[in-house]
Amino acid sequence: MKRGCAVARASLALCLEEDVPAKLDHIGRRIEAGLGPPDVRRRGGIVAVDLPAGEGAPGYLSSLSLRLRAAAIERGVLLRPLGNVLYAMPPACTTDEQCDRIAAAMNALARLA
């Protein structure tokens, strides 16, 4: 138990030392700035885009999620589609170039939906 707490404290200290919340905020803003769809939400580095639901089962059971995931991977980007919502959840080490690539992929996928 003591080791687990020590690891957790060290992790928190590192996050504060490297100002991870500010890094994630920059990443999220960069991705958000590159997006065209009007239905964009952001919290820190997490960016979400609402897409039309399309045909088939609604919500999380939609076949849209599977198609979006495959199309994102084809573009070299790992995104998390849940139903008709497309999420980008990049790590704090994401570069500006990678942010732009994520935004471009999300824009392309929004046109596919």
C-alpha positions in Angstrom: 0.0 0.0 0.0 2.8 2.4 0.9 4.5 1.8 -2.5 1.3 2.5 -4.4 0.8 5.8 -2.5 4.4 6.8 -3.2 3.9 6.1 -6.9 0.7 8.1 -6.9 2.3 11.1 -5.1 5.3 11.0 -7.5 2.9 10.9 -10.5 0.9 13.9 -9.2 4.2 15.8 -8.5 5.3 15.2 -12.0 2.0 16.4 -13.4 2.3 19.6 -11.5 5.9 20.1 -12.3 5.3 19.7 -16.0 2.0 21.6 -15.9 0.1 18.8 -17.7 -3.3 20.6 -17.4 -1.9 23.5 -19.4 -0.4 21.2 -22.0 -3.7 19.4 -22.4 -5.6 22.7 -22.7 -3.2 23.8 -25.5 -3.7 20.5 -27.3 -7.5 20.7 -27.0 -7.6 24.3 -28.2 -5.3 23.5 -31.2 -7.6 20.6 -32.3 -10.7 22.6 -31.7 -9.4 25.5 -33.8 -8.8 23.1 -36.7 -12.3 21.7 -36.8 -15.1 22.7 -39.1 -18.2 21.0 -37.7 -20.3 23.4 -35.6 -21.1 20.8 -32.9 -17.8 20.7 -31.1 -17.2 20.3 -27.4 -13.9 20.5 -25.5 -12.7 19.9 -22.0 -9.0 20.3 -21.6 -7.4 18.0 -24.3 -10.6 16.0 -25.0 -12.5 17.2 -28.1 -15.8 15.8 -29.2 -17.8 16.3 -32.4 -21.5 15.4 -32.7 -22.3 13.8 -36.1 -25.6 12.9 -37.7 -26.9 9.6 -36.4 -27.5 8.1 -39.8 -29.3 4.8 -40.4 -29.5 1.7 -38.3 -29.5 1.4 -34.5 -29.4 4.7 -32.6 -26.7 5.7 -30.1 -23.9 3.4 -29.0 -25.2 0.5 -31.0 -24.9 2.4 -34.3 -22.8 0.9 -37.0 -21.4 4.4 -37.6 -18.9 3.8 -34.7 -17.3 0.9 -36.4 -17.0 2.7 -39.7 -15.5 5.8 -38.1 -13.0 3.8 -36.1 -11.8 2.0 -39.2 -11.6 5.3 -41.2 -9.6 7.0 -38.4 -7.1 4.1 -38.3 -6.7 4.3 -42.1 -5.7 8.0 -41.6 -3.2 7.0 -38.9 -5.2 8.6 -36.0 -6.7 6.9 -33.0 -10.1 8.4 -32.2 -12.9 7.1 -30.0 -16.3 7.0 -31.7 -19.2 6.4 -29.4 -22.4 6.2 -31.4 -22.6 9.4 -33.4 -20.1 11.3 -31.2 -16.4 11.3 -32.3 -13.9 11.9 -29.5 -10.2 12.8 -29.6 -8.4 12.0 -26.3 -4.7 12.7 -27.1 -2.0 12.4 -24.5 -0.1 15.4 -23.1 2.9 14.7 -25.3 0.9 15.4 -28.5 2.7 17.8 -30.8 1.1 20.7 -32.7 1.7 18.7 -36.0 -0.1 15.7 -34.5 -3.0 18.0 -33.3 -3.4 19.3 -36.8 -3.4 15.7 -38.1 -6.1 14.8 -35.6 -8.2 17.8 -36.6 -7.9 16.9 -40.3 -9.0 13.3 -39.6 -12.0 14.5 -37.6 -13.0 16.9 -40.3 -12.7 14.1 -42.9 -14.7 11.7 -40.8 -17.4 14.3 -40.2 -17.9 14.5 -44.0 -18.2 10.7 -44.1 -20.9 10.5 -41.5 
